[in-house]
Amino acid sequence: MSTTYTTGPDAAGPGDSRAARETMADRLLRAATRSGAQLVSEAAVLVQGAAVLADPIAGAVYSTPATAAADGVHAAAHPQDHPHHVQRPAAGAVLVLHPAPTMPAEHVGHVATTTAALLEVRGQRAAELRAEQMRLHSTLLRLLLAGHTTSVTNTVRAGELTHVTLYRLTGPDIPTAHQVLWRAVRPSLAGHGGACALIGEVDGELLVAELHRGSDDGRVLRLVSRVSERHDLLAGLAGPLPLAETPTAHADAAAARHSATPAHRIVPADAVGTPQLARLLPPGPYTAWARSVLSPLTREHRHLLLVRLRTGSAPRAATALGLSPGTVRTRLRGLAALLGADLDDITVQAHLLLALRAPTRGDGQGESEGRAESEGRPETTGQARLETLPGGILDTDAARTWAVGLVGGLEPHLRIALACWLRHHARTAPAATELHVHRTTLTTWLTRCAERLGQNLTDAAVRAELHLALEATAKDGDDPRALPRRGGRTYRRL
């Protein structure tokens, strides 16, 4: 948002003559040749009041005076509440004038119309240059993903920027969302305020990379959130991470996006996969078990497993990682052999996700493990098994309280159906066969489970958490054979 003031001999109220209107137009034209902020400022002087260019996503783009910004944005959103304001659409935004009470309506109308027309001309000129700028941004994003961080920071003249926060967005109309977000963010290769935003379409997705010094001010997040709501986008967010780890952030953002829903359109990568439960477990035995389980794995192995567990399938993991599905499946088979476990088993997946969430860097063993990874060799002594958790980890009061809070409200038949469905890898047909109910009945029950729990059952990480909670609160009657019936396949409510 900019504020500029213009003073001069003609700054007082205008007359109604043709010459006065021509003088007014000349002043606005001269201001338009300098900047959009100067143009809006000149309009405010000519109406002896306030002028605001309000964008529906970004808020106030230019405002004179600065204190009129909030009032102008509200007037653009709710014109019926501001009958004394004059509004004109301009370059994808709204020009709002609040003239002095003594200003003639005809004069104010001429100022508003002329200013809006000049803003449109400036917008068209900017649009002609925008296509080239967007292509440059897309090229810089591809270089960043390929690891050429120095080339990118030299191009944007921001060598002091050390970290990146990455957003990956998909939706029904990415090109339109791209244009709207571009106008809202107004990215500059020179950067401003210690940050630089790169926005581009990469492989059919809208990719936003904010480069900064370690923490961002939330401005880009707010704009991405508004655009996501307006254009039905789903987004994954990863970072802040060092620039050298941009490919990791890219994969993490895609994995997190699989957890996004219309109710939660932007999902941070660190919010996916038992983060709440991990904080409740006893750190000593939990960390020791996780370190033992993960000892055969390098950092690259762990990242591949996290992406696979978050996305829910090898093809989706391949898309997130930029690899072929065959390559991902081959690597996963190798990791299954290293771990000695079936990675398609829901219990193994839940325990593995829990292990990958453990804080394994807090003591000397963690430092030793980090040195082993940096030297390219895994640490393999005393490996535990993934199929079972040792005592004292999940069988604690804190873990049981978490589990009861998550699934304790389910009716018995819903618990049995959900647990059976999870054991069958979230496939309805085989689960319905074991339960001896129709697939439609099971689908209805699963819908009720999602509503009662307030969870997205299509999210692989959520399914792993639910499996852990059901295991921690298991009862003797939680068996498909114990499902009470009456009249063949008809279910009788308990």
N, C-alpha and C positions, 0 to 999 in steps of 0.2 A: 504494500500500500504506500502511495506517495502523496505528498502534500506540497504544492507549489503555489506561490502567490504572485500576482502580477499587479503592479501599480502604474499609474500614468495619468495624464490629463483627462483621458476619456473614461476613467474608472467610475465616475459618477453615473447617475441614472441616464439612460439613453432617451432620445426623443423618438417620435413616431414617423419622422420623415424618411424618404427613400435613401437620402444621403446617410442618415444615421444607421439604417440597416446595412448599407454597404460598408460603412466603417466597422460595424459589428462583425460582418462576415470577414473583412480583411484581418481584423484582430484574431479571430478564431483560426483563420487559415495560417497566419504566421505562427500561432502557437502550435498548430498541428504539425508544422514542419520541424518543430523541435522535439516534442515528445507527447505521448498520450497524457502524461501527468500535467504537462503545461497546458494542454488543450482543456482538460477538465477544470483546471485552476482558472483559466480565462473565462470559462463559462460561469463559474461561481462569482467572479468579479462583475460580469455583465448583468447578472440577475441580482447582484448585491445580497447574496445569500450563500447557500451551500450547494455543492455539486458532488455527486458520488457515482462512480462506475461500479456497479455491484454485479459480481459473478455468482450464479446459483451454487457453485461448488466452492470457489475460492473465497467468497465473501467480498469485501471491499478491495477492488483493484487499485483505484485512485480515489482520493477523498480530499476535498478542500472545504472547510478546515478538517483536520484529522479527527476532531471530536464528533464530526457528523457521520463517520463511517457506520457505526452501529445503527443509527437512525435510517440511513440510506439503505442498508441491507434489509432492514425490517420493512421499509416502505416498498422495496422491490418484491418481497415475498408476500406482503399483505397490503396491496394498494388501497383496498377499501378502508383501511384504518388511517390512511394519510391522504385525505381528499385535497389538501393544499399543495401536495407535491406534484410535479410534472414529470412524467416518465416517457422514455422512448427506448425501444429495443436498439441495441448497438453492438455489432460484432460479437454476437453470442452472449452478450451481457445486457444489463439494463442501466441506462443513464437516468439518474434521479436528480432533479433540481428542486431545491426548496427556496423559492425567491422571496425577496422582501415583500411585505404586504402592499407597498406602494408601487410595485412594478406592474406595468400594464400587461394584461394577459397575452396580447398579441406579440409584444416584444419577447416575453418569456417563451412563447411558442416558437418564434423565429430562432432564438438562441438554442432551444432544445433540438429543433429539427436540424439546424446547421451543424451543431456539435455531434449529433448522432450520425449524420451523413459523413462527416470527416472521420469519425471513429471507424465507420464501416470501410472507408478508403484505406485507413491505416491497417485495419484488419485484413483486407484483401491483399495488401502489399506484404503483410507478415505471413499470410497463407502461402504466397508464392515462394517465400524463402523457407517456409516450414518443412516442405517436402524434403529439401536438401538437408536441413538440420536433422530431421527424423532419420534419414538414411545414415547420416554420420553417427547419430546416437546408437543405432542398431549395430553398426560396425564396431563401435567402441565397446558395446556390451559383449559382442562375440569375442573380441580381443581379451576382455576381462575374464570371460569364462575359460578362455584358452590359456590363461596364466600370464598374459603379457601386461602385468600391472604397471610396470614402469612406463611403457609406451602410452598407456591410458592416462596416467597421472601427469605425464609430460604434456599430452595433448590438451588436457583440461586445465593446465597450469595450476595444479593443486598437489604438488609434491609433498606437502605437509599432511595430507589426508591419509590416514593409515588403516581405517576400518570400513566395512561395507554392511549395509542392511539391505536385504534383497526381498522383493515381492514378486511372486509369480501368479498371474491372474488369468482366468479363463471365463468365458461367458458367451452369450448368443451373438453379440455384436462388438467384437474387439476393436475394429477400426474406429467406430464412433467413440467408444470409451477412450481410445488412445487420443483422439483429437480433444476430447473434453478434458482429460487429465493433463494434456500438454498445456492447454490454455490456463488451467488452474495452477499448475506448478510453475509455469513459465521458466523452464530450465535454461540455464546458461552454462556454457563451457568454461566460463571464468569462475564459476562458483560464487557463492555469497554467504556471509555469515558463518564461515568455517565449514561449509558443506557444499556438495555438488550432486545434483540429481541427473541420472541418465535414464531415459525412457525410450523403449523401443519394442517393436513386435519381432519376436524371435521364435521361429517354428510354430506359428499360429497362436502364441501366447503373448500377453502383454507383460513385459518384464521391466521392473523398476529397480534401479540400484542407486541407493543413496550413499555417497562417499562422505566420510566425516572423520573426526579425530578420536573416535572411541565411543561416543554417545551422540544420539540425534535429539533434536528438540521436539519431535513428534509432529512437525508440520506436514511432512509427506504422508505419514500414517493417517492423519486426519483427512487429508485430501483423497487418499486412496480409499478410505472407508466411505466417504461420501459418494465417490464415483461408483464404488461397488454396490451401494444401496440403490443408486439411481439406475444403473445399467445391468443389474442382476448378475454381478460377477462373484466368483468364489476365489479366494486368495490364500496362499500360504506365505508366511513371513519367517525369515531366518536372519539371525544376526542380533547385535553387531558381532562380526567376526573380522579377523585380520584380512586385508586384501588378498593375501596369498591363498586364503581358504575360500575364495569366491566359488570355485566349483563345488565344494562341500555345502556352502550355503544354498547354491542353486538346487542341489539334490534334496536338501532338507526342506526347502520351501515347497517343492513339488510334493514331497511326502506329507507335509503338514496340510497341504490343500485338500488331500483326500478326506480330512476330518472336517472340512468346512461345510456348513449347511446354510440355508437361507436365514436361519436364526442367528448363526455365528459365521459371518461371511469371511472374516480374516482370522486365521488360526496360526499362532506362533509355533515354530518348530519345537520349542522347549515345553509346550503345553500338551504334547502328544505322548501318551504311553506311561501310565502309572506314576506320574510325578508326585501325586498326593500320597499314595501308599508308600512310596520309597522313603519319604520323609518320616514315616511313622515306624519303620522297622528298626530293630536294635542295630546300631551301626557296627558293633564288633562282629558278631556272627554273620550278619548280612554282607558286609564288605568282604570278609574272608571267603565266604561261599562264592560270591560273584567273581572275586579275583581268581579263585581256583577254577571255576567253570570257564572263564574267558581266557585262561592262560595260553591256550594254543593259538589265539587269534591276534593278528596285527591290527593296527588302527584302521587300515583300509577294510579288513574283514568286518570289523565291528560296524563301520559305517554302512557297508553293504547290507548287513543283517538288519540294522535299524531301519533303513529305507524299505527293505522287504517287509518287515513287520508293520511298518506304518502304512504302506500302500496296500498291503493285503494280497499281492500276487506278483509273480515274476515279471509278467509283461508290464505292469504299472511301474514296478521298480526299475525296469529297463528304460522306460520313458523318462523317469525322473533322473536317472543317472546318465542318460545319453548313450546307452549301450544297446546291443541287440538282445532280444529275449533269450536266444540260444546261449549267448555269452553269460548272461546272468544265471540261467539254469545250471550251466556247467560249473560256475563258481560256487553256487549254492550247494551242489552235490559234493564238491570238495570240502566245503565248510561242514556239511553234515557228517562227512567221514572224520574230519578233525574233532568234532564234538562228540561223535559216537551217538547221535540222536536223530530222530525223524523230525525234520523241520516243518513238516506239514501237520504234526500233531498239535492240537490246541493247547495241551498242557505244556509241551516243550516251548511253544511260542510264548505263552504267558510267562513262564519262568525265564526265558531268554530275554524278553523285554524288561522284566524286573532286574535281571542281572546287568543289562546294559545301562540301566538307570542308576546303578549303585555308584556312590562316590568312591572310586578306587584310587584316588590320588592323595589321600590324606596322611599317609605314614611312609615309613621307609620302604615297605614292600611295594607301595604304589610307585615310589620314585624308581625302585629297581625295575618295575614293570615298564615304566616310561623309558628308562634307558634301554631296556631290551627292545622296545618298539623302535626307538630311534636308531638302533644298530641293525634293524631289519630282522631280528630273530625273536620269536615268541618265547615266553617263559612257560614251561610245561610240567613243572613239578606239582604233584599232589592234586591232579585234576579231579573235581567233583562231577557228579552227573546232573543232567538237566531234568530228568524225568521226575525226580523227587526233591523236595526241599528239606534240608536238615531241620531238626527240632529247634525251637526257639526263634524262628524267623516269622512265619506267618501265624503260628499258634500263640499269639500274644493278645492281651486285652485290647491294645490299641488297634491291631489288625482286625480283630473280630468286630470291634466297634465300627471301623470303617466299612467292613463287609456288610454288617447288618444295616448300616445307614444306606448302603447302595442297593441291596437286593432284599432286605428284610421285609419290605411291604408287599412282595409278590405273593399271590395265592398259590397253593400247592401245585395245582395243575400247570400254572404258568412257569413255576420254577422247574418242574420236570421237563416241560416242553422246551424251555430255553436251554437248559443244560444239555439235553439230547441234541438239539440243533447245533449247539456249539461243538459238541463232540464230532458231529458229522461235517465239520468244516463249513458251517453256515449254508449247507445245502438242504433245501426243504424236502425234496422227494425222499431221500433215504431216511431222514429223521421222521417223516410222517409214516413211513413203512414200519419203523421200529415202534413208534407210538401207537400204531394201528388206528390212525385217524386220517381223514382226508387232507390233502395238501391245502385246500382252502381253509379248513379248520385250523391247521397249524399256522398258516399265514395270518389268520385273524388273531390267534393267540399272541404271535410275535408282535403284531401291531399294538396289542394291548400292553405287552411288556415294554415296548419303546415308549408308550404314553405314560405308563406308571413310573418308569424309571427316569424319564426325561433324557434318554440317551439315543444316540444315532447308531442303530445296530448295523448299518452298512460300513461303519468305521472299524477297521481291523484292530486298532489299538483298544477301542472301547470293548470289543468282543473279548479281547485278552483280559482286560480288567474285570469284566463280568464273570469270566470263567474262574479267575482267582477268588472273587467274592463268593461265588457259589460253592467252590471247594472249601473255603474257610467256614461257611455256614451250612455245610452238608448235613442232611438229616437221614435217618434210616429209611424213610419213605420216599426219598428222592430217586425213584427207579421207575422206568417206563412200565414195568410189569405191575407196579403198585398203583397205577392210575385207575381209580374206580370207574366202573362202567355200568350201563344199564341198557339192555336191548341192542346187542351187537356193538356197533362202533359209536353209539351215542354216549357222550360224556355226561356224567352226573356231577353237578357242582357239590363240593364238600360242604 
